[in-house]
């Protein structure tokens, strides 16, 4: 596990409590198509007018990534012939003993994944995997994260590692396959002009659980604007947050940062060499 300003980082294997709705065999298990609690009436109104197709897109392009030790989430962002490019977090794939990965696509098919590169050389908590298939899979449409504004609705999705229907029962979802898929509506809570660490600049209010790391974040048009990675940690109170450039956030800013989940903006990721090799 990488050192983080957040003790409750959304790392693979982090014990999280997940409440999934609509749990039925061989189908997706997803949260309600609405914003998380405590969002304003204005935001609820915005989300209610967003077509169901946005969630459908999210389901089709989101994949589950499994290794010998971990499980996490990812998103299909490119295709060349029969080869697909998957974006995820570096910390999702970092602890694999054999460096082999299974990628579970929306149709329930498991593909052998190959690691192309990870954050060791680019200072971002991202990794690129690829898999080959003669089947046709939807590719995420790329949005512009620089155009996001505070208060704008966001959809975050992925595959949480744990399910807990009550305090006395906790179940690992690894064997569930796609049935662990879950989604959460929230809003942009903060946009930083510098990174907390490893490229994290997009703060948002959605309900994120361990195992959703690497999962996509969409705007209201269903376009990819970031990936999940850091979970909120409000219990740390007024802990000072240090930015990657060495400067320290104010007390007020630190408290706000700790109250939000954090993602890596897609515009930042799109500047990497591995991106341009697959995506025009």
C-alpha positions in Angstrom: 0.0 0.0 0.0 1.4 3.4 -1.0 1.8 6.1 1.7 -1.2 8.4 1.4 -2.5 11.6 3.0 -5.7 9.6 3.5 -5.6 6.6 5.8 -8.8 5.3 4.1 -7.4 5.1 0.6 -9.5 3.2 -1.8 -6.9 0.5 -2.1 -7.6 -3.0 -3.1 -8.3 -5.1 -0.1 -9.6 -2.2 2.0 -12.5 -3.3 4.1 -15.5 -1.4 3.1 -19.2 -1.6 3.9 -21.3 -1.7 0.8 -25.0 -1.6 0.4 -26.0 -2.8 -3.0 -29.5 -2.6 -4.4 -31.3 -4.8 -6.8 -29.2 -7.9 -6.0 -30.3 -10.7 -8.4 -28.4 -13.7 -9.8 -26.5 -13.1 -13.1 -27.4 -9.4 -13.3 -25.8 -6.2 -12.4 -26.2 -5.0 -8.8 -26.4 -1.3 -8.8 -27.4 1.7 -6.6 -30.4 3.9 -7.3 -30.0 6.2 -10.3 -30.0 9.3 -8.1 -27.5 11.5 -6.2 -26.1 10.5 -2.9 -27.7 11.8 0.3 -27.3 15.4 1.4 -27.1 16.7 -2.2 -29.1 19.9 -2.9 -32.6 19.8 -4.5 -31.1 21.6 -7.5 -28.6 18.8 -8.1 -31.4 16.2 -7.6 -33.4 18.0 -10.3 -30.4 17.9 -12.6 -29.8 14.2 -12.1 -33.5 13.3 -12.5 -33.3 14.8 -16.0 -30.2 12.8 -17.1 -31.2 9.9 -19.4 -30.8 6.3 -18.2 -28.5 5.8 -21.1 -25.6 7.4 -19.2 -25.7 4.6 -16.6 -26.0 2.0 -19.5 -22.8 3.4 -21.0 -21.1 3.2 -17.7 -22.0 -0.5 -17.3 -20.7 -1.4 -20.8 -17.3 0.3 -20.6 -16.4 -0.6 -17.0 -14.4 -3.8 -16.3 -13.4 -5.7 -13.2 -9.7 -6.4 -12.8 -8.6 -9.5 -10.9 -5.1 -10.6 -9.9 -3.8 -13.4 -7.6 -4.2 -11.1 -4.6 -6.4 -8.1 -5.5 -9.5 -7.0 -7.3 -10.3 -3.6 -8.6 -12.0 -1.7 -11.4 -11.1 -0.2 -14.8 -12.5 1.3 -17.9 -12.1 0.6 -21.6 -10.6 3.7 -23.3 -9.3 2.6 -26.6 -9.3 -0.1 -29.4 -6.9 -1.1 -32.1 -8.2 -3.9 -34.2 -9.1 -6.7 -31.7 -6.9 -5.2 -28.9 -8.5 -3.1 -26.2 -6.8 -0.6 -23.9 -8.0 -0.5 -20.2 -7.2 2.3 -17.8 -7.0 1.7 -14.0 -5.0 2.8 -11.0 -1.4 1.7 -10.4 -2.3 0.6 -6.9 -4.9 -1.8 -8.3 -2.2 -3.9 -10.1 0.9 -3.2 -8.0 0.8 -6.1 -5.6 0.2 -9.0 -8.0 2.8 -11.7 -7.4 2.7 -13.2 -10.9 1.9 -10.0 -12.8 -1.1 -11.7 -14.5 -4.5 -10.1 -14.6 -8.0 -11.2 -15.5 -10.2 -8.6 -17.0 -14.0 -9.2 -16.7 -16.0 -7.4 -19.3 -19.6 -6.4 -19.2 -20.8 -9.5 -21.0 -19.3 -11.7 -18.3 -16.4 -12.9 -20.4 -13.0 -13.1 -18.7 -10.0 -12.0 -20.7 -6.3 -12.4 -20.1 -4.9 -8.9 -19.4 -1.3 -7.7 -20.1 0.3 -4.8 -18.3 1.6 -2.2 -20.6 2.8 0.4 -18.1 2.2 1.8 -14.7 2.9 5.0 -12.7 6.5 4.1 -11.8 7.7 6.3 -14.6 5.0 9.0 -14.9 4.2 10.0 -11.3 0.5 9.3 -11.7 -1.4 6.6 -9.9 -2.5 5.1 -13.2 -1.8 1.9 -15.2 -2.6 0.7 -18.6 -3.7 -2.9 -19.4 -4.7 -4.5 -22.7 -6.6 -7.5 -23.8 -7.4 -9.1 -27.1 -10.9 -10.4 -28.2 -12.8 -11.0 -31.4 -15.9 -9.6 -29.6 -16.9 -6.0 -30.0 -16.9 -3.9 -26.8 -17.9 -0.3 -26.3 -15.2 2.2 -25.7 -15.6 5.2 -23.3 -16.1 8.5 -24.9 -13.5 10.9 -23.6 -14.7 14.2 -22.0 -12.8 17.3 -21.0 -12.2 17.4 -17.2 -10.9 21.0 -17.5 -14.5 22.1 -18.3 -15.9 20.7 -15.0 -17.4 23.1 -12.5 -18.0 22.8 -8.7 -21.6 21.5 -8.2 -21.8 19.7 -11.5 -23.3 16.1 -11.3 -20.9 13.2 -11.6 -21.5 9.4 -11.9 -18.9 7.2 -10.3 -18.9 3.4 -10.8 -16.9 0.3 -10.1 -16.8 -3.1 -8.3 -16.7 -2.8 -4.5 -14.9 -5.7 -2.7 -17.3 -6.1 0.2 -21.0 -6.4 0.8 -22.6 -6.0 4.2 -26.3 -6.4 4.5 -26.1 -6.0 8.3 -23.3 -5.2 10.9 -22.8 -8.9 11.7 -22.3 -10.1 8.1 -19.6 -9.1 5.7 -19.2 -10.9 2.4 -16.3 -10.7 -0.2 -17.7 -10.0 -3.7 -14.7 -11.5 -5.6 -16.8 -14.5 -6.7 -19.8 -12.4 -7.7 -18.3 -11.2 -11.0 -20.3 -8.4 -12.6 -23.0 -8.7 -9.9 -20.8 -6.5 -7.7 -21.2 -3.5 -10.1 -22.4 -0.4 -8.3 -22.9 3.2 -9.2 -23.2 6.5 -7.3 -24.3 10.0 -8.3 -22.7 12.9 -6.6 -21.2 16.3 -7.5 -17.9 18.0 -8.1 -16.8 19.2 -4.7 -13.4 20.8 -5.4 -11.1 21.4 -8.3 -7.4 21.9 -7.4 -4.9 23.7 -9.6 -2.2 21.4 -8.2 -2.1 17.7 -7.2 -2.5 16.3 -3.7 -0.3 13.3 -4.8 0.0 11.0 -7.8 -2.2 13.2 -10.0 -5.3 13.6 -7.8 -7.0 16.9 -8.4 -10.7 16.1 -8.8 -12.7 16.1 -5.5 -16.2 14.7 -5.5 -19.0 13.7 -3.2 -20.1 10.3 -4.6 -20.2 7.3 -2.4 -16.9 5.4 -3.1 -15.9 2.0 -1.6 -12.8 -0.1 -1.6 -12.5 -2.0 -4.9 -13.9 0.9 -7.0 -10.4 2.2 -7.5 -9.6 2.6 -11.2 -13.3 2.8 -12.0 -14.5 5.6 -14.2 -16.1 8.9 -13.4 -18.5 10.3 -15.9 -20.1 13.7 -16.5 -23.9 14.0 -17.1 -23.3 13.4 -20.8 -21.8 10.0 -20.1 -18.3 11.2 -21.1 -15.2 10.0 -19.1 -13.7 12.8 -17.0 -11.6 10.9 -14.5 -11.0 7.7 -12.5 -11.6 6.9 -8.8 -8.6 6.3 -6.5 -8.6 8.1 -3.1 -11.3 7.7 -0.5 -12.3 10.5 1.8 -11.1 10.6 5.4 -13.1 13.2 7.4 -12.1 11.7 10.8 -8.6 13.1 10.4 -10.0 16.5 11.2 -7.6 19.4 10.7 -4.7 17.3 9.4 -2.5 19.5 7.2 -2.5 18.3 3.5 0.8 18.7 1.6 0.6 19.1 -2.1 3.0 17.4 -4.5 4.9 20.6 -5.0 5.8 20.7 -1.3 3.4 23.5 -0.3 0.8 23.0 2.4 -3.0 23.5 2.2 -4.6 25.9 4.7 -6.6 24.4 7.6 -9.9 25.2 5.9 -8.7 23.7 2.6 -7.3 20.6 4.3 -10.6 19.9 6.0 -12.5 20.2 2.7 -10.0 17.9 1.0 -10.4 15.3 3.6 -14.2 15.4 3.3 -14.1 14.4 -0.4 -13.2 11.4 -2.5 -10.5 12.2 -5.1 -10.0 11.2 -8.7 -7.4 11.8 -11.4 -8.7 14.0 -14.2 -8.8 12.4 -17.6 -7.2 15.5 -19.2 -4.1 14.8 -17.0 -4.0 11.1 -18.0 -4.4 11.9 -21.7 -1.0 13.6 -21.8 0.8 10.3 -21.2 2.6 8.6 -24.1 0.6 5.3 -23.6 -2.6 7.2 -24.3 -1.6 8.6 -27.7 -0.5 5.2 -28.9 -4.1 4.0 -28.8 -6.3 7.1 -28.9 -6.2 9.6 -31.8 
